[in-house]
Amino acid sequence: MKKCKFTAILALMALLATASVAMAHTPLCNCFDNGDGTITCEGGFSDGSSAAGVQMTVLDASKKTLEEGKMNEFSEFSFKKPAGDYTVRFYAGEGHEVLVESKNIVE
């Protein structure tokens, strides 16, 4: 009986550990118009991890790269606002991508 309870407790702990790992790295990115011709994006992860060094790309409507860079030590990325429609890509690796369309960026 004790062995069965011990096994059940280990299984539950393994399940909880796996669930927390699966949820630990959900990428988050939000961009806003500074009102001065620039855009700032802030990023991070759902577990509170920093996004410093995460690859950022600004793409025009035809998916041509307009600007590339990385999140700074404060998990921010700023760039000059392009004319027309554009998309900001936050890319922290396979399965860790956020796309922010210009129509969703507000002052």
C-alpha positions in Angstrom: 0.0 0.0 0.0 2.8 2.4 0.9 4.5 1.6 -2.4 1.3 2.4 -4.3 0.9 5.8 -2.6 4.6 6.6 -3.2 4.3 5.8 -6.9 1.1 7.9 -7.1 2.8 10.8 -5.5 5.8 10.5 -7.8 3.5 10.3 -10.8 1.6 13.4 -9.7 4.9 15.3 -9.1 6.1 14.4 -12.6 2.8 15.5 -14.1 3.0 18.9 -12.3 6.6 19.4 -13.3 5.8 18.7 -17.0 2.8 21.0 -16.9 4.9 23.9 -15.5 7.6 23.4 -18.1 5.1 23.4 -20.9 3.6 26.7 -19.6 6.9 28.3 -18.6 8.0 29.8 -21.9 4.9 31.3 -23.5 6.3 34.3 -25.4 4.6 37.7 -24.8 5.1 40.8 -26.9 3.3 44.1 -27.0 4.1 47.2 -29.2 2.9 50.8 -28.9 3.2 54.0 -30.9 5.3 56.5 -28.9 3.6 59.4 -30.9 6.9 60.7 -32.0 7.4 58.6 -35.2 8.8 55.6 -33.2 7.4 52.3 -32.0 8.5 50.5 -28.9 7.9 46.8 -28.3 8.2 45.1 -24.9 8.6 41.4 -24.5 9.0 38.6 -22.1 7.8 35.2 -21.1 4.8 34.0 -19.1 7.1 32.7 -16.3 8.6 36.2 -15.9 11.8 35.5 -17.8 13.5 38.3 -19.6 13.4 38.6 -23.4 16.8 40.4 -23.6 18.5 39.3 -26.8 15.4 38.0 -28.5 15.4 38.5 -32.3 13.1 41.2 -33.6 12.2 41.8 -37.2 10.0 44.5 -38.8 8.4 43.3 -42.1 6.5 45.2 -44.6 3.2 44.0 -46.2 5.0 41.8 -48.7 7.1 40.3 -45.8 10.3 42.1 -46.9 12.6 42.9 -43.9 12.6 46.6 -43.1 14.6 46.4 -39.9 16.2 43.8 -37.6 17.5 43.9 -34.1 17.3 42.4 -30.6 15.5 43.1 -27.4 17.7 45.2 -25.1 18.6 44.4 -21.5 15.2 45.9 -20.5 13.4 43.5 -22.9 12.5 46.5 -25.2 13.0 47.1 -28.9 12.4 50.5 -30.6 12.4 51.4 -34.2 11.3 54.2 -36.6 7.6 53.7 -37.6 7.5 52.6 -41.2 5.0 54.0 -43.7 2.1 51.7 -44.6 1.2 48.3 -43.1 3.9 46.3 -41.3 4.3 43.4 -38.9 6.7 43.1 -36.0 8.1 39.6 -35.4 9.3 38.5 -31.9 11.2 35.3 -32.5 12.8 33.4 -29.6 13.1 30.0 -31.4 10.8 27.3 -32.6 7.3 27.6 -31.1 8.3 30.9 -29.4 7.1 33.5 -31.9 4.7 36.5 -31.7 3.6 38.5 -34.6 2.2 42.0 -34.0 0.4 43.7 -36.9 0.6 47.5 -37.3 -3.2 47.8 -37.1 -2.9 46.5 -33.5 -0.3 49.0 -32.4 -1.9 52.1 -30.8 -0.7 55.3 -29.1 
